[in-house]
């Protein structure tokens, strides 16, 4: 079985795929593509957000962080999805928790934002949601996004690419102080160490998008 993984940054995502492969197992091959794979520094710079625009935060191949105007990303992702379809993958997973309107595929395609929303709605009835995001500038947009599915979240911000797990935990501690019942790490860049740090800092259950995504993909790909 083959899974296509498309990042809004540059592939390979050596920070994300190892955690996912542990869940997917050796029988599932992963083929990667990245929106920024073939772009130079100046081309990437021109994709940045203007003041007040909603933005996505992602990672380049060298490990550095980059911010992109969210509205530019879906059209670029569609090209990567077409490439993965030619690779005859069985499923495509989008390595970004941002909303990606207008995208479709001949294969099953997994959008983490939709999966996260349904998981939260399934486990948190009437409780207080905490959301950790990579950049404070994202909070107004994501507040409206979570309101649409019935929550009025508390937010904190910490970059998964520029912060240590301990620093991420320190920023997330305020969510525990605000009495949240569940924390969502709303970026594919957050890893298992960050999840553990947030759980320790808040004393609350934590949802990690990359592992949820991998478990759903394995469920769809593997015959038990």
LINSULTA-V992402 format. One record per run of one state. SS is the DSSP state (helix for helix, strand for strand, loop for the rest). FROM is the first residue (numbers start at 0). TO is the last residue. If there is no record, write none. Layout:
ss->(SS	SS)
from->(FROM	FROM)
to->(TO	TO)
//
This chain:
ss->(loop	strand	loop	helix	loop	strand	loop	helix	loop	strand	loop	strand	helix	loop	strand	loop	strand	helix	loop	strand	loop	helix	loop	strand	loop	helix	loop	strand	loop	helix	loop	strand	helix	loop)
from->(0	1	7	16	24	28	34	40	45	54	59	64	69	86	90	95	107	111	123	128	133	135	148	153	157	164	177	181	185	191	202	204	208	221)
to->(0	6	15	23	27	33	39	44	53	58	63	68	85	89	94	106	110	122	127	132	134	147	152	156	163	176	180	184	190	201	203	207	220	223)
//
